[in-house]
């Protein structure tokens, strides 16, 4: 038999997409499932953004664009960085890709050689270690706890740096935890990157979804030395409920952005032309729709936290952003539930889905097997319905 590449066999499938497929299959069979698995807003894309896409279609804007994105969209992104983050970039320092996931993949492809190391925290987004490995590099995972808000401490980062370290990756607000880095910690980590001259990748895709009056801080804005080594990653998916439109972007060192463009020219070429027109309008128009969604998510965050407070044996770090909560269910490990002994996050995920009709995502794919990820990108009514079922299933 002809063998597949070692690279492809070393990649772990996305647990979030796998559980979503399983939940959707049950629903298609008529099973009543409360879904907490989706990593996407439940709101529709705002009408004014959809109208821009329709206008682009009607105008025949359906051909190739420049590989790194249209000039006007890259210009709009530079204006966004200036307006929201106090950052000044040239369009040549910006590249638009097919989602923030594609953006981060391109970064690793552009900066990593075999054996290079990339530092990031666990719990992590499921694709980080796989994308590092696909670039031939080695994930250097730092274990974090709820007590430290699931954030890497500067001394942990410094201890993990070796001569092979190529980058430090920070995700704030975080998927899967919903927690954020405080400015002092972020500044200390940025200073380490400058000191050791390694790249800093700041995944800011949930930037617009912050709660309790918090404001976002991009590490690239600390000083010019930090900006010179930082990739600021963002996109349209979460803030504008445009997950399927597949538009992500980064601003960073011009030579690296140019390398990413060369790589992208041989993979996807340009992002979808129509989606770029929609993204342009989304960035340039008033952000009222984004704020409405943010407020709704904050209210739902309060609801889901209050409901988890009612369940014995479960602990969590209160989310400060994004639309996820990452509770520790390990207090129920070792029990026999539904005739099955529960030993890990996959066991309790299966139990809640099959016995209680609740879809969650196991924490093992995020590097934290004691936890489950629940998305509160669903209505308050569904949150109450789902938490009623979880509480009953664990009683």
N, C-alpha and C positions, 0 to 999 in steps of 0.2 A: 504494500500500500504506500502511496506517495504521502510523505509526512507534511504536516502543517508547520508553519514557522514556530520556533520556540517562543518568539515574542507574543504571538497570538494565543498560545497555550498558557502563557503566564498571566494573562489579563483576566481579572475576576469580573463577571457580569455585574451590572449595576443592581444592587439589592432594591433600590427605590423603584426602578422600572419593573423589576420582576414581581414585586408584591403588588404594584399597581395593576399589572396585567392579570394577576390572580384574582384580585378584587373585582376587576371589570368583568372577568369571565363568570364569576359567581352572580354578579348583578345581571348579566346577560341571560343567565339561567333562571332568573326570577327570584334570587335570594335577596332578602332585605339586609343590606350592609351599610353601616355608617362608616364613611370613608374619612380617615385621617392621614392618608398616605400621600396625597398629591403635593408636590413641591411647586405649586402654581396658584396664583390668585383665582378665586372662584368668580370674580367679576368679569364681565365681557370687556373687550377692548373698547375704550371710549369711542363714541360715534365720530367725533371730528377726526380721529386717527384713521378709522376705517374709510371715511369719506375721502381722505387724502390718497389712500390706496386705490379707491375706485376711480378717482380723477386721474391717477397715474396710468391706470389701465386704459381709460378712455382716450388719454393723450398718446397712447402707444409707447409708453415708457417701459418697454418690455425687453430691451436688448442688454448686451453686456455693458457694465460700467467699469471704470478703473478698478483694478484688483483691490486696493485698500479702501475703496468706498468713493462715493462721489465727492468732488471738491466741496460742494455746498454742505453736505452732511458732516464732513470732517471739520469744516469751518464752524458749523453749529456746535459740534462737540467741544471745540476749543472755547467757544463762548460759554457753554455749560460749565466747563471746568473753571473758567474765570469767575462766573457768576456764583456758583455754588461752593467752590472749593478754594478760591483765591489762588488759582494756578494759571500760569501763562504758558501756553504751548503753541507751536506752529502746526499747521495742518500736516506737515511732513513728519511730525512726531506722533501722529494719530493713525491707527489702522482700525477699520471696521471689519468684523468677521461674522461668521454664522452662529452667533450666540456667544455669551461670555465663556461657556465651556470650550468652544473652538478657540477663542482668544487665548485662554490659558494653555491649551494644548500647543498652540503656535509659539507661545513664549518658551515653553520647555524645549520645543524642537529647535528654537533659534539659539538658546543659551547653553544647553547641556551637551556635554560629551559623555561617552561611556565612563562610568565610575564616578562622575560628579554626584554630589549630594545636595538634596533639597530638604530644608528643615520646615516642619509645620506641626501644628498641635493635633493631638487626638483628644476628643472626638474631631473628626475631619469630614469634609464632604467626600462622598464615596469615590469620586473621580480623581482626587488629588494623587493618591499613591499610584493608581493605574497609569495616569498620564506621565508621571515622573518615570515609571518603568518603561513606558513606550518610547521615551526619549533616551533610553539606555542608562538613565541615572538611578540613584538609590534614594528611596525615601528615608529620612531621618526623623522619626516620629517622637514627639515629646508628649508624654502622658500628662494630662491635666485633670483637675478634680472640680466638683461643684464649689468647693470652698474657695478656689482661686478663680471662680467665675468661668471655668473652662478656658482660661487664657494662659498662654505661656508666660512664665516669669522671665525677666531678663537674664537672671543667673542660669536658668535652665537652657536658654538659647546660647549663652556664651559657652556653657559646658559642652554643647552639641556641635559647636563650630570646629571644623578640622581643615587641614589644607585642601581637602577635596570639596568643601562647601562652595556651592555656586549661588544659592539663593535661599532666602527666608521668605516663607509665604504666610501672610496674615489674612484672615477672613473675619471682618467685623462690619456689621452684625453677622453672626455665624449661622451657617447651616451645618450641623443640625441643632445647635443649642439655643439659638436666639440671643446669646450673650454678646457683649461688646467689650472692647478694650478701653481702659481709661487712658487719657492723654499721656500721663506720666509713663505708663508701661509702654505705650506705643512709641514714645519718644526715645526711651531707653533702648528698645529693640532697633529702632532706626539708627541710633548712634552706633550700635554694634555693627550694623551693616556697613555704615560709612567707615568705621574703624578698620574692618577686615576687608573692605572693598569687595563686597558680595552684593548681588542684586536683592532688592526687596520687592516682592510681588504683593500688592494690596488688593485683595478681592473685595470690591465695594458694591457688589450687585444689589445688596439690600439697603444701601445708603438711605433711601427715601423713607424707609419703614423703621422709624425710631419712636420710642415711647417715653412717657413721663417727662416731656420737655427736653429730652436730650438732643444735642446737635452732633452732626457727623464731623469727624476730623480725618482728613487724608494725610498720611505721613509725608507725602511728597511736598506738602505745604510747610513743613517745619523749617526747612532752609534749602539753599541751592545745592548743597552737598548731598542731601538726601534725595532731592528731586532728580539729580543726575543719575542715580542708580535704581530708581523706583519705577515700576510699572503700575499704573493706576487702572484697574480693570472694572468695567461697569457694563451696563447693557439696558435693553428696553423691557426685558421679560417680566421682572417683578414689579417695578414701579408703575408700569403702564399696562399691566396685564396683557403682555404681548409675547407669551412664551412660544407660541407656534410660529411667530414671525421670524425668529432666529436672527436677531441683530444684537451683537455685542461689540465692545470696542475697548481699546486701551490707548493710553498715552504713555510714552516712555522714551528711553534713550534713542536718538534718531537712527543710529547704526543698527540697533536691535530691531526697531520697527521696520526698517528697510529689509532686514533679513527675514522678518516675519512675512512681509509682502512677497518676497521671492518664493518662500515656502508655500504660501497660500496660492500663488499663481499656478502651482503644479498640483494643487489638491482641489479646492472648491472654486478657484478664481474669485470673482466678486460675490459678495452677499446678494441676495435677491433684490433686483432693481426696485420692484414695487414696495417691498418692505423698507427699503432705504428712504423712499419718499414719505412713507408713513412715519418713520422715525424722525425725519426732519421736522415735520409738523409737531410731533409729540414734544420734541425738545424746545421748539421755538414758541409754542403757544402757552398761555397761562396754565399753571400747574394745579388748578382747582380739583380736577378729577383725582390726581395723585393724593392730595390731602384728604379727600373724602374717603378713599380706600384706606389710607393710613389710620384715620380715626376709627373706622370700622374694625380694623385689625386690632387696634389697641383695646377696644371694648371687648373683643372676643378673647384677647389675651387675659383680661381680667376675669372673664367668665371661666375659662378653662383652668386657671390657677385656683380660683375659689373652689371649683369642683374637685380638683386633685387634693386640696387641703382636707376634704371630707373622707378620703380613702386611706385606711391604715396601711402602713408598710411601704409607702411610696414617698420619695423625696425628689426635689427638683431645684434647679437654679432658675430664678424668675427671669423669663425672657425680657430683654431690653429692646429688642428689635426683631426684624424678620417676622415670620409667622409660624414658628416652630416652638415646641416645648419638648424637652428631652429628659423625662423622668426616669429615676432609678427604680426598676421593678425587682431588683435582686432580693428584696425582702420576702418575695413570694417564691423564689427558687427553692427547690427541694420539696415543694408540695406536690401532691397528686391532684390534678385538676382535670375534670372530664375524663377520668380513667387513665390519664397520662401523667407521668412524672415530669415536672417542669424543671429543666436544668439550665436553660440559657434563653437568650432573647428570641431565638427562632422558635423554641418550644412555646413560649408564652404568646408570641405573635400568632402561631398556628391555633393555639387554644382560643384566643380572643376572636379570631376570624371564624373558626369552624363552630365554636360553641356559643359565642355571644354575638356574632354578626358585626364585629368591629374590625375595621382594617387599619392597622398601624404598620410601622416599618421597624424591623429588628435593628438593634444597635450594633450588631457585630460588623456590619458593612461600613459603619462609621468609626470602627476601632474602639468601641465601648460596649461590650457584650452585656453589661448590667442594665443597659438602658433601652428604651424604645423611643422612636421619634414620632410625634404626632403633629400634624399640620393643623393649625386652626384657621386655615383658609376655607372656611365653611361657615354656615350660618350659626348663630347662637343656639337656635333650636336644635340643630344637628349636634352641636357640642353637648348640650344637655342630654339629648337622647343617647349619644355614644357613651358619655360618662356614667349615665344611669346603668347602662349595660356592663361597663367595666367594673363599677362598684359592686353590682350584683354577682358578676362572674368571679370576683375575688373574695366575696364575703364568706 
